[in-house]
Amino acid sequence: MHEIYQVRPNIYQIQEAKGVYFAIVAGSKQALVLDTGYGIADNRKFVDEFLKVPYIVINSHGHIDHTMGNNQFEEFYIHPADVELYQRSNAFERRKNAYLNLAEENKLDTAKAEEYAAILSPEAKTVEDGTSFDLGGLSVEVVHLPGHTKGALGLLVKEERLLLAGDCFNPDMWMFADNHDTLEVLEGTFTKALALPFDTYLGGHTTVEVPREFLATARENVRRREVDWNSYEKIVGRDTYVIRYGASSITISAEDALAAGKKKAQETGAGINTRLIHGDSDRRKTNPVGALLPPIYQVSAFAHENAESIADVFGGRKLGFNYTRVSNPTVAAFESRMNELEGGLATIAYSSGMAALSAVLLGLLKSDDEFIASSGLYVGTVNLFDGFKQYGIKMVYVYEDTKEAFRAAITEKTRLIFAETICNPRVSVADISSLAELAHEAGIPLVIDNTMASGYLARPGKLGADIIINSTSKYVNGSGDAISGTVTDSGHFDWLGSKLADVLEGTKNAGPMAFIAHMRKNMLINGGACLSPQNAYLNCVGLETLGLRLDKECSNALALARHLALLPGITVNYPGLASSPYYELASRQLNHKYGAIFTIRLGSKERAFEFMNKLNYAYIMSNIGDLRTMVVHPASTMALHSSPEERAAAGVYDDLVRVSVGIEDIEDLIVDFASTIENLEA
Ligand SMILES: *Cc1c(COP(=O)(O)O)cnc(C)c1O
């Protein structure tokens, strides 16, 4: 019995032999199974030297051409299905040319490439499903996996104790392959895989255990389709970087990594996490004495040197501060950071998310006006909208998620469309681009409450929304230590050219800033719901780790939801599960994440309560977006006073528990949630 087997999905490049790539698929300390990549056949001596242990090569159609034509290996296995696929794939000419170019670039044997036309009657041994062979004392069995069509390995090598798989584990390959079926097979078959770092083959002895979550993470990475350039990891003593793809990685030279990183930076600007820390401009220059965070100007008012100065600030001739309800430097720093996050024209902060919501709605609507909203909104918002009846404002809920349903609700009197990026507890996802299109056809703005996603997961402004509201009490703050809200104007909407210009009379001199000026002058200064400097400061601190927290919270939510979804007697609703009707939309719209909130239906209210009471690692509270995991029973709390219709629209059921997933270690959450569910007495 061998102690350790390699399943780490690495592609290796040998530095001395540039252009040589291969993946270690499986192996023991005695031997390795490789999937071949570019150039390996021509550089056998490097491979031999590099690996130091005997190895065999297995292959798939994707790489046939790189090895078979000039195959120098005694042991070479290929699955017949792969050969057949390759013959049908028509890709040969293309691949031949690609290889010729590559060979030329890397000074490999180009003459050999010409012989490739003959390779389709392979001399290599073919292996059928179930074939087993001995690899340096390790008994391996070959299983053909479905679903790989382009370049990913079609062999699964199985040993009694654990899974050994090819680079179908490698998200980089998945980017080009329809390998999700393969993944299903893997997930269905194995519960645990062992991986060990490459160093083992160079004399090290570390082992790393890969939990099931690994598979989910890898799948998620496939969808992301981009390298996370922020997370290079320097390997000490070697001139290489590891680019992390979740649990997987690729080793490339420092030089290449840098060049690629630079190219990416030029194409897209700095990454969002970089911007959360550094901002669009150098923050050291904007804060006195180089303070890294904005100082807390905990004052109600500001003194001026002379009468002229205060008169100039009041008259708008000079920038400055008079009174904290109007503006305050700490609050302004938070507003500017939120504006960077959402990519807007300007942002105004309020004392709470509800204050931000009422500022926008009351600021744009008059009596006898109508507006359209998606159903299933945050309960506080529904209550706010209910109160509008008193002012003669009519709200029309749309119960279907289709564009047609929204279109049908638009009348002459409609002034705006309102939706939430993700509604909870229904955990539905709004199709922002399509709603924006519809709103703009009707000449009205689209207002999006982005609280559940924040600008980190979705930038509604980029998708066409005109006003973005955040309850920054949630993910932006992150630690649950301050209530606040923001309103951002994305800058797309022609306010003064629209029918909404009638409420912007008083601020029309501000031109394109008319709406934002209205939000400050009439809705903040007159409305009075200003943010305290202390809370603005706490939110600035929170913003810096927003990406870090949300990445972890979303991957935790995905892993936990996927795990719980397998348990009998409950149902899990989460946009990250393929069973959710919002799965595709969420994948497209939410930066390839799915938010950190899901719901569980446990069968009865009693079971729901027992479940909540028995959890170790979840706080029972009605908040969301905090870094700790929280559960609540919406039917007996937030939705207590909702009508049966409102409950149905919001997806509130008597047996439903909402989970806001935190940053705890995922293993702890899985064990806690799963064992609590398995041991319910009710
Ligand atoms: C919490 C929340 C609000 C209200 O924000 P507060 O900061 O609590 O006033 C509005 N919308 C959504 C989606 C929320 O989750």
PDBQT file of the ligand as one rigid body, heavy atoms in Angstrom, charges set to zero:
ROOT
HETATM    1  C1  LIG A 701     -31.101  45.834   5.364  1.00  0.00    +0.000 C 
HETATM    2  C2  LIG A 701     -31.627  46.182   4.065  1.00  0.00    +0.000 A 
HETATM    3  C3  LIG A 701     -32.173  47.436   3.807  1.00  0.00    +0.000 A 
HETATM    4  C4  LIG A 701     -32.317  48.478   4.889  1.00  0.00    +0.000 C 
HETATM    5  O1  LIG A 701     -31.085  48.955   5.306  1.00  0.00    +0.000 OA
HETATM    6  P1  LIG A 701     -30.812  49.526   6.797  1.00  0.00    +0.000 P 
HETATM    7  O2  LIG A 701     -29.397  49.926   6.712  1.00  0.00    +0.000 OA
HETATM    8  O3  LIG A 701     -31.078  48.422   7.761  1.00  0.00    +0.000 OA
HETATM    9  O4  LIG A 701     -31.735  50.661   6.987  1.00  0.00    +0.000 OA
HETATM   10  C5  LIG A 701     -32.617  47.719   2.538  1.00  0.00    +0.000 A 
HETATM   11  N1  LIG A 701     -32.541  46.812   1.559  1.00  0.00    +0.000 NA
HETATM   12  C6  LIG A 701     -32.033  45.578   1.765  1.00  0.00    +0.000 A 
HETATM   13  C7  LIG A 701     -31.997  44.623   0.635  1.00  0.00    +0.000 C 
HETATM   14  C8  LIG A 701     -31.565  45.235   3.028  1.00  0.00    +0.000 A 
HETATM   15  O5  LIG A 701     -31.067  44.007   3.220  1.00  0.00    +0.000 OA
ENDROOT
TORSDOF 0
